[in-house]
């Protein structure tokens, strides 16, 4: 089978540091190739993913109308050159408009909450050739309200990259690993660490301007020191080492998380999660088994005190059974086969 995959144009595939969707795309390309499929990729010009064919976007801004027109042409030309059996978009529905009259099976994967308008128009315009996938039941519920054909296929984690760490040191730190912005809850993680007397390592990128930069400079930077350490953005190797030596990943989100790849990555290392019961998190983290979902700082402090009750092997097993690359690739492969047979 020939599968053409598209990814948003801003970040290379695979990403060097931040870039969850791009990480999934890279795993998808490699996993499908191992199963004997030919895979084409359309992405950022600096992408290093070893696809069978690569087509760079010429417009690098997803929100630019001019760049959208450029990328429609790129996708149209790439489809003509690669001749895919299935088109799988991890980017924008808009880019597929030049293929609207073709019966080519099209998959649109949502890694964020879909707008009803996008789902409705996609379902209407593509006349049955478009299937939607959601990275969680939470996202699928939002999309189903607008109609269309939906399947839930979770994000995947490379369990070879994220090794299982059965034990950590008695004084192992808590780790916050995410974008450093208010909705991710770094300030809450700091408060929990200070109240429980635990070290906290903060990793991730932060804004350089605007309200989120103010958040960084006014609420996070003044708290650094005295057991609160910032190590900056981390690559895959650094991330694995950081998560593997952590007592827990603590990212107490203040928004409805669509999936949260870092939570599954932590669990792959055997590291329990402390977060909040919002968005897809109750689908990922089993309360008291893989970590704790809390609604307040006092509850988070209680969760820290109960970390020794978590069996790290349960966390790892959860990822192997639900979120590992072979499991997720097999689900996408079944979807592709089902759609091509239907067409």
C-alpha contacts under 8 A as a table, 3 or more apart, distances in Angstrom:
res1	aa1	res2	aa2	distance
1	X	36	X	7.97
1	X	37	X	5.13
1	X	38	X	6.27
1	X	84	X	7.80
1	X	85	X	6.27
2	X	37	X	6.03
2	X	38	X	4.79
2	X	39	X	5.84
2	X	40	X	7.67
2	X	83	X	7.45
2	X	84	X	4.77
2	X	85	X	5.16
2	X	86	X	6.67
3	X	37	X	7.34
3	X	38	X	6.33
3	X	39	X	4.90
3	X	40	X	6.20
3	X	84	X	5.31
3	X	85	X	6.01
3	X	86	X	5.02
3	X	87	X	5.99
3	X	88	X	7.09
4	X	39	X	5.79
4	X	40	X	4.52
4	X	41	X	5.82
4	X	42	X	7.68
4	X	79	X	7.53
4	X	82	X	7.59
4	X	84	X	5.78
4	X	86	X	6.38
4	X	87	X	4.91
4	X	88	X	6.02
5	X	25	X	7.73
5	X	39	X	7.34
5	X	40	X	6.06
5	X	41	X	4.87
5	X	42	X	6.26
5	X	87	X	6.15
5	X	88	X	4.76
5	X	89	X	5.71
5	X	90	X	7.12
6	X	41	X	5.86
6	X	42	X	4.72
6	X	43	X	6.21
6	X	88	X	6.45
6	X	89	X	4.80
6	X	90	X	5.50
6	X	91	X	5.84
7	X	21	X	7.66
7	X	22	X	6.83
7	X	25	X	7.22
7	X	41	X	7.85
7	X	42	X	6.37
7	X	43	X	5.33
7	X	44	X	7.98
7	X	89	X	6.62
7	X	90	X	4.82
7	X	91	X	4.62
8	X	11	X	7.14
8	X	43	X	6.56
8	X	44	X	7.60
8	X	62	X	6.71
8	X	90	X	6.81
8	X	91	X	4.50
8	X	92	X	7.16
9	X	12	X	7.57
9	X	43	X	5.50
9	X	44	X	4.84
9	X	57	X	6.27
9	X	59	X	7.08
9	X	60	X	4.88
9	X	61	X	6.49
9	X	62	X	6.57
9	X	91	X	7.94
10	X	44	X	6.26
10	X	60	X	5.45
10	X	61	X	6.30
10	X	62	X	7.30
11	X	15	X	6.39
11	X	19	X	6.88
11	X	22	X	7.10
11	X	43	X	7.96
11	X	44	X	5.97
12	X	15	X	5.28
12	X	16	X	7.87
12	X	22	X	6.95
12	X	43	X	6.70
12	X	44	X	4.87
12	X	45	X	7.06
12	X	46	X	5.49
12	X	47	X	4.31
12	X	48	X	7.38
13	X	22	X	5.09
13	X	23	X	6.71
13	X	25	X	7.07
13	X	26	X	6.05
13	X	43	X	6.90
13	X	44	X	7.08
13	X	46	X	7.76
13	X	47	X	4.57
13	X	48	X	6.18
13	X	49	X	5.68
14	X	19	X	7.89
14	X	22	X	5.50
14	X	23	X	5.29
14	X	25	X	7.54
14	X	26	X	5.53
14	X	47	X	6.48
14	X	48	X	6.65
14	X	49	X	6.04
15	X	18	X	6.34
15	X	19	X	5.48
15	X	22	X	6.09
15	X	23	X	6.35
16	X	19	X	7.89
16	X	235	X	5.90
16	X	236	X	7.71
17	X	233	X	6.43
17	X	234	X	5.74
17	X	235	X	4.70
17	X	236	X	7.07
18	X	204	X	7.77
18	X	205	X	7.71
18	X	233	X	7.58
18	X	235	X	7.95
19	X	22	X	5.37
19	X	23	X	6.22
20	X	23	X	5.09
20	X	24	X	6.39
20	X	261	X	6.68
21	X	24	X	5.08
21	X	25	X	6.23
21	X	90	X	7.49
21	X	111	X	7.36
22	X	25	X	4.99
22	X	26	X	6.28
23	X	26	X	5.24
23	X	27	X	6.39
24	X	27	X	5.14
24	X	28	X	6.06
24	X	155	X	6.76
24	X	156	X	6.56
25	X	28	X	4.95
25	X	29	X	6.20
25	X	90	X	7.78
26	X	29	X	5.24
26	X	30	X	6.32
26	X	49	X	6.11
27	X	30	X	5.23
27	X	31	X	5.87
27	X	156	X	7.83
27	X	158	X	7.58
27	X	325	X	6.97
28	X	31	X	5.13
28	X	32	X	6.01
28	X	325	X	7.88
28	X	329	X	6.42
29	X	32	X	5.41
29	X	33	X	6.22
29	X	39	X	6.20
29	X	41	X	7.93
29	X	49	X	7.87
29	X	50	X	7.87
29	X	51	X	6.35
30	X	33	X	5.17
30	X	34	X	6.32
30	X	50	X	7.65
30	X	51	X	7.63
31	X	34	X	5.19
31	X	35	X	6.58
31	X	325	X	7.08
31	X	326	X	7.07
31	X	329	X	6.15
32	X	35	X	5.07
32	X	36	X	6.61
32	X	37	X	5.54
32	X	38	X	7.61
32	X	39	X	7.19
32	X	329	X	6.73
32	X	333	X	7.68
33	X	36	X	5.10
33	X	37	X	4.96
33	X	38	X	6.18
33	X	39	X	6.72
34	X	37	X	7.37
38	X	52	X	6.12
39	X	51	X	5.75
39	X	52	X	5.42
39	X	53	X	6.81
40	X	51	X	5.64
40	X	52	X	5.60
40	X	53	X	4.56
40	X	54	X	5.77
40	X	55	X	7.78
40	X	82	X	7.08
41	X	51	X	6.12
41	X	52	X	7.94
41	X	53	X	6.32
41	X	54	X	4.96
41	X	55	X	6.24
42	X	54	X	5.94
42	X	55	X	4.73
42	X	56	X	5.54
42	X	57	X	6.47
42	X	75	X	7.51
42	X	78	X	7.89
43	X	47	X	6.62
43	X	54	X	7.77
43	X	55	X	6.76
43	X	56	X	5.25
43	X	57	X	5.68
44	X	47	X	5.55
44	X	56	X	5.65
44	X	57	X	5.83
44	X	60	X	7.17
45	X	55	X	7.93
45	X	56	X	4.71
45	X	57	X	6.48
51	X	54	X	6.21
53	X	82	X	7.58
55	X	74	X	7.54
55	X	78	X	6.51
56	X	74	X	7.75
57	X	60	X	6.67
57	X	70	X	7.92
57	X	71	X	5.93
57	X	74	X	6.35
58	X	67	X	7.32
58	X	70	X	6.23
58	X	71	X	6.32
58	X	74	X	7.25
59	X	62	X	7.76
59	X	66	X	7.69
59	X	67	X	4.18
59	X	68	X	6.76
59	X	70	X	5.78
59	X	71	X	5.88
60	X	67	X	6.67
61	X	64	X	5.44
61	X	67	X	6.15
61	X	68	X	7.86
62	X	67	X	7.08
62	X	68	X	6.76
62	X	92	X	7.85
63	X	67	X	7.88
63	X	68	X	7.59
64	X	67	X	5.19
64	X	68	X	6.09
65	X	68	X	4.92
65	X	69	X	6.41
66	X	69	X	5.31
66	X	70	X	6.48
67	X	70	X	4.91
67	X	71	X	6.08
68	X	71	X	5.08
68	X	72	X	6.15
68	X	94	X	7.37
68	X	95	X	6.54
69	X	72	X	5.14
69	X	73	X	6.61
69	X	95	X	7.66
70	X	73	X	5.36
70	X	74	X	6.47
71	X	74	X	4.78
71	X	75	X	6.09
71	X	95	X	6.11
72	X	75	X	5.24
72	X	76	X	6.12
72	X	94	X	7.52
72	X	95	X	4.47
72	X	96	X	6.47
72	X	97	X	7.05
72	X	98	X	6.50
73	X	76	X	5.05
73	X	77	X	6.08
73	X	98	X	7.67
74	X	77	X	5.26
74	X	78	X	5.97
75	X	78	X	5.02
75	X	79	X	6.00
75	X	95	X	6.76
75	X	96	X	7.04
76	X	79	X	5.26
76	X	80	X	6.35
76	X	96	X	7.69
76	X	98	X	6.20
76	X	99	X	6.80
77	X	80	X	5.08
77	X	81	X	6.20
78	X	81	X	5.07
78	X	82	X	5.88
79	X	82	X	5.27
79	X	83	X	5.42
79	X	84	X	6.45
80	X	83	X	5.49
84	X	87	X	6.49
85	X	104	X	6.78
85	X	105	X	7.15
85	X	340	X	6.97
86	X	104	X	6.40
86	X	105	X	5.17
86	X	106	X	5.97
86	X	107	X	7.60
86	X	336	X	6.62
86	X	340	X	7.19
87	X	104	X	7.25
87	X	105	X	6.33
87	X	106	X	4.78
87	X	107	X	6.17
88	X	106	X	5.88
88	X	107	X	4.60
88	X	108	X	6.10
88	X	109	X	7.53
89	X	92	X	6.88
89	X	93	X	7.36
89	X	106	X	7.52
89	X	107	X	5.98
89	X	108	X	4.91
89	X	109	X	6.23
90	X	108	X	6.36
90	X	109	X	5.35
90	X	110	X	7.11
90	X	111	X	7.92
91	X	108	X	7.94
91	X	109	X	7.94
92	X	95	X	5.65
92	X	96	X	7.59
93	X	96	X	5.61
93	X	97	X	7.32
93	X	108	X	7.02
93	X	118	X	7.71
93	X	122	X	7.16
94	X	97	X	5.60
95	X	98	X	7.40
96	X	99	X	5.53
96	X	100	X	6.79
97	X	100	X	5.08
98	X	101	X	7.71
99	X	102	X	5.38
100	X	103	X	7.99
100	X	125	X	6.89
100	X	126	X	5.53
101	X	126	X	7.37
103	X	129	X	5.84
103	X	343	X	7.11
104	X	129	X	6.61
104	X	343	X	7.62
105	X	129	X	5.10
105	X	130	X	6.34
105	X	131	X	7.94
105	X	339	X	6.11
105	X	340	X	6.38
105	X	343	X	6.95
106	X	129	X	5.86
106	X	130	X	4.70
106	X	131	X	6.28
107	X	130	X	5.71
107	X	131	X	4.91
107	X	132	X	5.79
107	X	133	X	7.11
108	X	130	X	7.04
108	X	131	X	6.22
108	X	132	X	4.83
108	X	133	X	6.17
109	X	132	X	5.77
109	X	133	X	4.62
109	X	134	X	5.87
109	X	135	X	7.58
110	X	113	X	7.01
110	X	114	X	6.64
110	X	132	X	7.31
110	X	133	X	6.18
110	X	134	X	5.11
110	X	135	X	6.64
110	X	139	X	7.57
111	X	134	X	6.64
111	X	135	X	5.89
111	X	139	X	7.92
111	X	258	X	6.56
111	X	259	X	7.68
112	X	139	X	7.07
112	X	258	X	5.64
113	X	139	X	5.73
113	X	142	X	6.76
113	X	143	X	7.66
113	X	258	X	6.87
114	X	118	X	6.97
114	X	119	X	6.99
114	X	139	X	7.45
114	X	142	X	6.83
114	X	143	X	5.97
115	X	118	X	5.37
115	X	119	X	6.52
115	X	143	X	7.50
116	X	119	X	5.23
116	X	120	X	5.93
116	X	143	X	6.80
116	X	145	X	7.36
116	X	146	X	5.12
117	X	120	X	5.16
117	X	121	X	5.99
117	X	146	X	7.65
118	X	121	X	5.34
118	X	122	X	5.90
119	X	122	X	5.12
119	X	123	X	6.03
119	X	143	X	6.79
119	X	146	X	6.02
119	X	147	X	6.97
119	X	148	X	6.89
120	X	123	X	5.26
120	X	124	X	6.15
120	X	146	X	5.63
120	X	147	X	6.48
120	X	148	X	7.29
121	X	124	X	5.00
121	X	125	X	5.78
122	X	125	X	5.36
122	X	126	X	5.86
122	X	130	X	7.21
123	X	126	X	5.80
123	X	127	X	6.34
123	X	128	X	6.67
123	X	130	X	6.64
123	X	147	X	7.43
123	X	148	X	5.51
124	X	127	X	5.64
124	X	128	X	7.85
126	X	129	X	5.57
126	X	130	X	5.98
127	X	130	X	7.42
128	X	131	X	7.69
129	X	343	X	7.93
130	X	149	X	7.79
131	X	148	X	7.11
131	X	149	X	5.27
131	X	150	X	6.30
132	X	148	X	7.15
132	X	149	X	5.88
132	X	150	X	4.79
132	X	151	X	6.49
133	X	140	X	7.50
133	X	150	X	5.41
133	X	151	X	4.74
133	X	152	X	5.55
133	X	153	X	6.42
134	X	137	X	7.06
134	X	139	X	5.64
134	X	140	X	5.26
134	X	150	X	7.14
134	X	151	X	6.25
134	X	152	X	4.80
134	X	153	X	6.06
134	X	154	X	7.32
135	X	139	X	6.68
135	X	140	X	7.73
135	X	152	X	5.84
135	X	153	X	5.27
135	X	154	X	4.39
135	X	155	X	5.87
135	X	258	X	7.14
135	X	259	X	6.39
136	X	139	X	5.32
136	X	140	X	6.34
136	X	152	X	5.79
136	X	153	X	6.84
136	X	154	X	5.80
136	X	258	X	6.73
136	X	259	X	6.21
136	X	280	X	6.01
136	X	283	X	7.57
137	X	140	X	4.92
137	X	141	X	6.10
137	X	152	X	6.19
137	X	280	X	7.04
137	X	283	X	7.75
138	X	141	X	5.36
138	X	142	X	6.77
138	X	258	X	6.96
138	X	279	X	5.95
138	X	280	X	5.45
139	X	142	X	5.24
139	X	143	X	6.41
139	X	258	X	6.26
139	X	280	X	7.76
140	X	143	X	5.04
140	X	144	X	5.92
140	X	150	X	6.71
140	X	151	X	7.34
140	X	152	X	6.61
141	X	144	X	5.21
141	X	145	X	6.68
142	X	145	X	5.76
142	X	146	X	7.76
143	X	146	X	5.66
143	X	147	X	6.83
143	X	148	X	7.89
143	X	150	X	7.77
144	X	147	X	4.98
144	X	148	X	6.75
144	X	149	X	7.94
144	X	150	X	7.06
153	X	328	X	6.78
153	X	331	X	6.92
153	X	332	X	7.48
154	X	259	X	7.84
154	X	322	X	7.84
154	X	323	X	6.52
154	X	328	X	6.87
155	X	259	X	7.48
155	X	261	X	6.82
155	X	323	X	6.36
155	X	328	X	7.24
156	X	261	X	7.79
156	X	323	X	4.68
156	X	324	X	5.23
156	X	325	X	5.18
156	X	328	X	6.07
157	X	162	X	7.81
157	X	261	X	7.70
157	X	264	X	6.86
157	X	265	X	6.15
157	X	268	X	7.59
157	X	319	X	7.53
157	X	323	X	5.92
157	X	324	X	5.09
157	X	325	X	5.80
158	X	161	X	5.39
158	X	162	X	6.35
158	X	324	X	6.14
158	X	325	X	5.71
159	X	162	X	4.97
159	X	163	X	6.29
159	X	268	X	6.33
159	X	320	X	7.21
159	X	324	X	6.27
159	X	325	X	7.51
160	X	163	X	6.09
161	X	240	X	7.38
162	X	240	X	5.61
162	X	244	X	7.99
162	X	265	X	6.71
162	X	268	X	5.90
162	X	269	X	5.63
163	X	240	X	7.47
163	X	244	X	7.57
163	X	268	X	6.81
163	X	269	X	5.34
164	X	244	X	7.34
164	X	268	X	6.24
164	X	269	X	4.26
164	X	270	X	5.55
164	X	313	X	7.96
164	X	316	X	6.68
165	X	168	X	7.22
165	X	244	X	5.71
165	X	245	X	7.53
165	X	269	X	5.46
165	X	270	X	5.75
165	X	271	X	7.78
165	X	312	X	7.89
166	X	270	X	6.41
166	X	312	X	6.10
166	X	313	X	6.73
167	X	312	X	7.77
168	X	172	X	6.18
168	X	244	X	7.83
168	X	245	X	5.69
168	X	246	X	6.89
168	X	247	X	6.69
169	X	172	X	4.94
169	X	245	X	7.53
169	X	247	X	7.99
171	X	198	X	7.92
172	X	199	X	7.70
172	X	245	X	6.49
172	X	246	X	5.48
172	X	247	X	5.15
173	X	198	X	6.38
173	X	199	X	4.82
173	X	200	X	5.47
173	X	201	X	6.75
173	X	245	X	7.64
173	X	246	X	5.30
173	X	247	X	5.62
173	X	248	X	7.49
174	X	193	X	7.45
174	X	198	X	6.88
174	X	199	X	6.12
174	X	200	X	4.77
174	X	201	X	6.38
174	X	246	X	5.61
174	X	247	X	5.46
174	X	248	X	5.17
174	X	249	X	6.03
174	X	250	X	6.53
175	X	200	X	5.57
175	X	201	X	4.84
175	X	202	X	6.00
175	X	203	X	7.66
175	X	242	X	7.52
175	X	243	X	7.10
175	X	246	X	6.09
175	X	247	X	7.73
175	X	248	X	6.33
175	X	249	X	4.88
175	X	250	X	5.90
176	X	186	X	6.86
176	X	189	X	7.05
176	X	200	X	7.20
176	X	201	X	6.16
176	X	202	X	4.74
176	X	203	X	6.14
176	X	249	X	5.89
176	X	250	X	5.26
176	X	251	X	5.67
177	X	202	X	6.05
177	X	203	X	4.80
177	X	204	X	5.70
177	X	249	X	7.33
177	X	250	X	7.86
177	X	251	X	7.13
177	X	262	X	7.36
178	X	184	X	7.01
178	X	203	X	6.62
178	X	204	X	5.08
178	X	205	X	7.41
178	X	251	X	7.53
178	X	262	X	7.55
179	X	184	X	6.94
179	X	204	X	5.16
179	X	205	X	5.28
179	X	206	X	6.09
180	X	184	X	6.64
180	X	185	X	7.90
180	X	186	X	6.40
180	X	204	X	6.22
180	X	205	X	6.07
180	X	206	X	5.00
180	X	207	X	7.69
180	X	216	X	7.09
181	X	184	X	5.68
181	X	185	X	7.06
181	X	186	X	7.16
181	X	206	X	6.91
181	X	207	X	7.83
181	X	212	X	5.72
181	X	215	X	6.92
181	X	216	X	7.23
182	X	185	X	5.35
182	X	186	X	6.87
182	X	187	X	7.47
182	X	212	X	7.19
182	X	215	X	6.97
182	X	254	X	7.39
183	X	253	X	5.59
183	X	254	X	4.53
183	X	255	X	5.64
184	X	251	X	6.15
184	X	252	X	6.29
184	X	253	X	4.39
184	X	254	X	6.09
184	X	255	X	7.50
185	X	188	X	5.21
185	X	189	X	6.39
185	X	251	X	6.07
185	X	252	X	4.99
185	X	253	X	5.09
185	X	254	X	6.29
186	X	189	X	4.99
186	X	190	X	6.27
186	X	202	X	7.85
186	X	220	X	7.51
186	X	251	X	6.78
186	X	252	X	7.36
187	X	190	X	5.12
187	X	191	X	6.34
187	X	219	X	6.79
187	X	220	X	6.46
188	X	191	X	5.00
188	X	192	X	6.20
188	X	252	X	6.63
188	X	297	X	6.97
189	X	192	X	5.16
189	X	193	X	6.19
189	X	200	X	7.90
189	X	250	X	6.24
189	X	251	X	6.65
189	X	252	X	6.65
190	X	193	X	5.13
190	X	194	X	6.14
190	X	200	X	7.05
190	X	223	X	7.65
190	X	228	X	7.20
191	X	194	X	5.17
191	X	195	X	6.17
191	X	297	X	7.46
192	X	195	X	5.19
192	X	196	X	6.11
192	X	297	X	6.22
192	X	298	X	7.95
192	X	300	X	6.62
192	X	301	X	5.76
193	X	196	X	5.29
193	X	197	X	5.78
193	X	198	X	4.90
193	X	199	X	6.29
193	X	200	X	6.13
194	X	197	X	5.18
194	X	198	X	6.57
194	X	199	X	7.99
195	X	198	X	7.94
195	X	301	X	7.21
196	X	301	X	6.25
196	X	304	X	7.52
196	X	305	X	7.99
198	X	227	X	7.32
199	X	227	X	4.72
199	X	228	X	6.06
200	X	227	X	6.24
200	X	228	X	4.95
200	X	229	X	6.29
201	X	228	X	6.11
201	X	229	X	4.89
201	X	230	X	5.93
201	X	231	X	7.12
202	X	228	X	7.49
202	X	229	X	5.98
202	X	230	X	4.67
202	X	231	X	6.28
202	X	232	X	7.46
203	X	230	X	5.99
203	X	231	X	5.35
203	X	232	X	5.05
203	X	233	X	5.63
203	X	234	X	6.76
204	X	231	X	7.79
204	X	232	X	5.35
204	X	233	X	4.21
204	X	234	X	6.66
205	X	232	X	6.25
205	X	233	X	5.17
206	X	212	X	7.54
206	X	213	X	6.92
206	X	216	X	6.90
207	X	210	X	7.45
207	X	212	X	5.74
207	X	213	X	4.87
207	X	216	X	7.58
208	X	212	X	7.95
208	X	213	X	5.39
209	X	212	X	6.90
209	X	213	X	4.82
209	X	214	X	7.36
210	X	213	X	5.37
210	X	214	X	6.50
211	X	214	X	5.02
211	X	215	X	6.26
212	X	215	X	4.81
212	X	216	X	6.26
213	X	216	X	4.99
213	X	217	X	6.17
214	X	217	X	5.17
214	X	218	X	5.68
214	X	219	X	7.82
215	X	218	X	5.39
215	X	219	X	5.38
215	X	220	X	6.90
216	X	219	X	5.77
216	X	220	X	5.03
216	X	221	X	6.18
217	X	220	X	6.08
217	X	221	X	5.22
217	X	222	X	7.28
218	X	221	X	6.45
218	X	222	X	6.58
219	X	222	X	6.34
219	X	223	X	7.11
220	X	223	X	5.44
220	X	224	X	6.81
221	X	224	X	5.41
223	X	228	X	6.94
224	X	227	X	7.65
224	X	228	X	4.99
224	X	229	X	5.79
224	X	230	X	7.07
225	X	228	X	4.98
225	X	229	X	6.05
231	X	234	X	7.87
234	X	237	X	7.87
234	X	238	X	5.49
234	X	239	X	5.74
235	X	238	X	5.34
235	X	239	X	5.93
236	X	239	X	5.00
236	X	240	X	6.18
237	X	240	X	5.33
237	X	241	X	6.42
238	X	241	X	5.20
238	X	242	X	6.06
239	X	242	X	5.05
239	X	243	X	6.03
240	X	243	X	5.31
240	X	244	X	5.79
240	X	269	X	7.50
241	X	244	X	5.15
241	X	245	X	6.31
242	X	245	X	5.63
242	X	246	X	6.47
243	X	246	X	5.25
243	X	248	X	7.91
243	X	249	X	7.10
243	X	265	X	7.96
243	X	266	X	5.60
243	X	269	X	6.69
243	X	271	X	6.77
244	X	266	X	7.29
244	X	269	X	5.23
244	X	270	X	7.23
244	X	271	X	6.60
246	X	249	X	6.80
246	X	271	X	6.57
247	X	271	X	6.56
247	X	272	X	7.34
247	X	307	X	7.45
248	X	271	X	5.48
248	X	272	X	5.00
248	X	273	X	5.57
248	X	274	X	6.80
248	X	307	X	7.58
249	X	263	X	7.44
249	X	266	X	6.63
249	X	271	X	6.78
249	X	272	X	6.36
249	X	273	X	4.89
249	X	274	X	6.10
250	X	273	X	6.04
250	X	274	X	4.67
250	X	275	X	6.00
251	X	273	X	7.89
251	X	274	X	6.44
251	X	275	X	5.25
252	X	274	X	6.77
252	X	275	X	4.20
252	X	276	X	5.49
252	X	294	X	7.95
253	X	256	X	7.71
253	X	257	X	7.44
253	X	275	X	6.30
253	X	276	X	6.00
253	X	278	X	7.64
254	X	276	X	7.77
254	X	278	X	7.90
255	X	278	X	6.71
255	X	279	X	7.41
256	X	278	X	4.90
256	X	279	X	3.92
256	X	280	X	7.22
257	X	260	X	6.11
257	X	278	X	6.31
257	X	279	X	4.62
257	X	280	X	5.80
257	X	281	X	6.79
258	X	279	X	5.80
258	X	280	X	5.55
259	X	279	X	7.40
259	X	280	X	5.20
259	X	281	X	6.68
259	X	284	X	7.84
260	X	263	X	5.76
260	X	264	X	7.37
260	X	280	X	7.85
260	X	281	X	7.59
261	X	264	X	5.42
261	X	265	X	6.26
262	X	265	X	4.84
262	X	266	X	6.07
263	X	266	X	5.22
263	X	267	X	6.34
263	X	273	X	6.52
263	X	284	X	7.74
264	X	267	X	5.03
264	X	268	X	6.13
264	X	284	X	7.22
264	X	319	X	6.45
264	X	323	X	7.34
265	X	268	X	5.09
265	X	269	X	6.74
266	X	269	X	5.30
266	X	270	X	6.61
266	X	271	X	5.13
266	X	272	X	6.91
266	X	273	X	7.28
267	X	270	X	4.76
267	X	271	X	4.89
267	X	272	X	5.88
267	X	273	X	7.26
267	X	290	X	7.20
267	X	312	X	7.85
267	X	315	X	4.83
267	X	316	X	5.53
267	X	318	X	7.71
267	X	319	X	6.62
268	X	271	X	7.20
268	X	315	X	6.55
268	X	316	X	4.61
268	X	317	X	7.82
268	X	319	X	5.67
268	X	320	X	7.53
269	X	315	X	7.86
269	X	316	X	6.38
270	X	312	X	4.37
270	X	313	X	5.89
270	X	314	X	7.47
270	X	315	X	5.13
270	X	316	X	5.01
271	X	312	X	6.16
271	X	315	X	6.86
272	X	290	X	5.25
272	X	291	X	4.65
272	X	292	X	7.96
272	X	307	X	7.56
272	X	310	X	7.06
272	X	312	X	6.90
272	X	315	X	6.65
273	X	285	X	7.26
273	X	290	X	6.47
273	X	291	X	4.52
273	X	292	X	6.32
273	X	293	X	7.99
274	X	291	X	5.72
274	X	292	X	4.99
274	X	293	X	5.87
274	X	294	X	7.29
274	X	300	X	7.08
274	X	303	X	7.19
274	X	304	X	8.00
275	X	281	X	7.87
275	X	292	X	6.59
275	X	293	X	4.93
275	X	294	X	6.13
276	X	281	X	7.20
276	X	292	X	7.87
276	X	293	X	4.46
276	X	294	X	4.86
276	X	295	X	5.95
277	X	280	X	7.95
277	X	281	X	5.79
277	X	282	X	5.73
277	X	293	X	5.23
277	X	294	X	6.60
277	X	295	X	7.34
278	X	281	X	5.84
278	X	282	X	7.17
279	X	282	X	7.47
280	X	283	X	5.38
280	X	284	X	6.74
281	X	284	X	5.12
281	X	285	X	5.93
281	X	293	X	7.99
282	X	285	X	5.44
282	X	286	X	6.60
282	X	287	X	7.83
282	X	293	X	7.70
283	X	286	X	7.39
285	X	289	X	7.64
285	X	290	X	5.40
285	X	291	X	6.35
285	X	292	X	7.43
285	X	293	X	7.66
286	X	289	X	5.32
286	X	290	X	5.29
286	X	291	X	6.71
286	X	292	X	7.56
287	X	290	X	6.48
287	X	291	X	5.88
287	X	292	X	5.13
287	X	293	X	6.37
288	X	291	X	5.34
288	X	292	X	5.65
288	X	309	X	7.96
288	X	310	X	6.84
289	X	292	X	7.89
289	X	310	X	5.88
289	X	311	X	7.15
289	X	314	X	6.86
289	X	315	X	7.33
290	X	310	X	6.67
290	X	311	X	7.80
290	X	312	X	7.65
290	X	314	X	6.69
290	X	315	X	5.05
291	X	303	X	7.94
291	X	307	X	7.49
291	X	310	X	6.81
292	X	300	X	7.90
292	X	303	X	6.12
294	X	297	X	7.90
294	X	299	X	5.61
294	X	300	X	5.75
294	X	303	X	7.86
295	X	299	X	6.55
295	X	300	X	7.62
296	X	299	X	5.24
296	X	300	X	6.25
297	X	300	X	4.93
297	X	301	X	6.18
298	X	301	X	5.06
298	X	302	X	6.32
299	X	302	X	5.02
299	X	303	X	6.20
300	X	303	X	4.90
300	X	304	X	6.35
301	X	304	X	5.13
301	X	305	X	6.49
302	X	305	X	5.11
302	X	306	X	6.40
303	X	306	X	5.06
303	X	307	X	6.33
304	X	307	X	5.39
305	X	308	X	7.56
306	X	309	X	5.67
306	X	310	X	7.66
307	X	310	X	5.59
308	X	311	X	7.75
310	X	314	X	7.94
311	X	314	X	5.54
311	X	315	X	7.15
312	X	315	X	5.23
312	X	316	X	6.61
313	X	316	X	5.09
313	X	317	X	6.11
314	X	317	X	5.09
314	X	318	X	6.14
315	X	318	X	5.26
315	X	319	X	6.70
316	X	319	X	5.35
316	X	320	X	6.33
317	X	320	X	5.04
317	X	321	X	6.13
318	X	321	X	5.40
318	X	322	X	6.08
318	X	323	X	7.61
319	X	322	X	5.30
319	X	323	X	4.80
319	X	324	X	5.84
320	X	323	X	6.03
320	X	324	X	4.94
321	X	324	X	6.68
321	X	327	X	7.24
322	X	327	X	6.76
322	X	328	X	7.80
323	X	327	X	6.61
323	X	328	X	6.45
324	X	327	X	5.47
324	X	328	X	6.40
325	X	328	X	5.31
325	X	329	X	5.91
326	X	329	X	5.23
326	X	330	X	6.06
327	X	330	X	5.38
327	X	331	X	6.56
328	X	331	X	5.10
328	X	332	X	6.43
329	X	332	X	5.16
329	X	333	X	6.06
330	X	333	X	4.99
330	X	334	X	6.19
331	X	334	X	5.20
331	X	335	X	6.32
332	X	335	X	4.99
332	X	336	X	6.20
333	X	336	X	5.10
333	X	337	X	6.21
334	X	337	X	5.17
334	X	338	X	6.03
335	X	338	X	5.06
335	X	339	X	6.15
336	X	339	X	5.21
336	X	340	X	6.14
337	X	340	X	5.24
337	X	341	X	6.12
338	X	341	X	5.34
338	X	342	X	6.23
339	X	342	X	5.05
339	X	343	X	6.29
340	X	343	X	5.16
